[in-house]
């Protein structure tokens, strides 16, 4: 897998997680622990994107 395709895949995962987090935040019945896990996963992907971009 080339670096650009890897970065593209990471960006796609990050966007998907962003959407999931938004939906979860609007749902009062959503589990806070799961929301925190989504946010943590999203942050790790963002950090990986930044690390590979520089």
HELIX and SHEET records of a PDB file:
HELIX    1   1 UNK A    3  UNK A   26  1                                  24    
HELIX    2   2 UNK A   32  UNK A   53  1                                  22    
END                                                                             
